Amino acid sequence: MARKPRLTFEGAIHHVTFRGNGRKTIFRCDEERSRFLESLAERAERYRIRLYLYCLMTNHVHLLVETPAGNLSAFMGSLLTSHATYFNLRNRNSGHVTQGRYHSPLVEGDDYLLRLSRYIHLNPVFVGGLKHAPVAERVKALRAYRWSSYRSYVGLAPKTPWMDYEPLLAMMPGRGERARSRRLRDYVETGLAQTDDEMESWTKAKGLGIGSEAFMAELWKRYDECLSGRVKREDVSFRKVAGTIAPERILAAVGKVFGIRPADIRRRRISDRIKPVAAVLLTTKGGLTQREAATQLGLQTGAAVCLQLKRAQTANFDAAKIIKCIEQEFNI
């Protein structure tokens, strides 16, 4: 059976979840969690993702992200491939690390976004023995949990530079960031005494979205348009929208800098410096998946593009400087 198309667009907000294959562990130690966060930060910057919050559990992960360029698939493909490669090498494993496809329902803003953020941040104290522990004990455990963004939201840890805190804090009353952080803390921790059953049912349903009836009706309309190839961009004023660049325009810019025709990029040897630069721009500015970028670069597989992206990071020439020059000169 063919997979259903994943609904995403410029400016969309997604609740992304993925879990270990067969519900097995995907983080065996703190070093693996730290390495995942480093990879998350790197890819959020590379793909221009706005990361609102995260929560790492032993066998699953929650992310709340916005995609100004509508490139969730490229971002998640790179993130999951990176973690699987690292996890398997470190633990001498092989095969899949995560189970099936990641889930990415769209989220309506305002109240639904706020309620979902509370549900995600409370995850660590609604599992295992803590699930039925006294509220005071769970508050203490929640404030001590290192592997979610909660501590940095409520002032218990420094803010993470690669996260975007403003959309959630802006929904809190109060003057100044400190006051809004306290309000957010109170809002989240009241959820320990009174659970949000509706939000829990939405997240477990793995549906198309989380929001009002009107929002869901609009999503189903967009989904039908997606099936027929007519997807429109969401009109939400508080979200940053950064459209993707056509592959042809990217290849033309790369070709001009290196003094070759765009068609020659597909034929050049993969060991040179041109394909790594083009691969970075196609996946970040063009919003292409690695498989889609492979077609543009004359490569056989997405794995070959992954290799080019690694070469761009470790190249003995200044790939980052060339990429920045192309972005500025050609407004990409």
Secondary structure, DSSP 4 states (H G I P E B T S, - for coil): -PPPPPP--TTEEEEEEEEBGGG--S--SHHHHHHHHHHHHHHHHHTT-EEEEEEE-SSEEEEEEEETTS-HHHHHHHHHHHHHHHHHHHHT--S-SB-SSPB--EE-STHHHHHHHHHHHTGGGSSGGGGGS-HHHHHHHHHH--SBSHHHHTTSSPPPTTS--HHHHTTS-SSSHHHHHHHHHHHHHHTTTS--HHHHHHHHHT-SEES-HHHHHHHHHHHHHHHTT-------TTS---PPPPHHHHHHHHHHHHTS-HHHHTTS-TTSSHHHHHHHHHHHTS---HHHHHHHHT-S-HHHHHHHHHHHHH-SS-HHHHHHHHHHHTT-
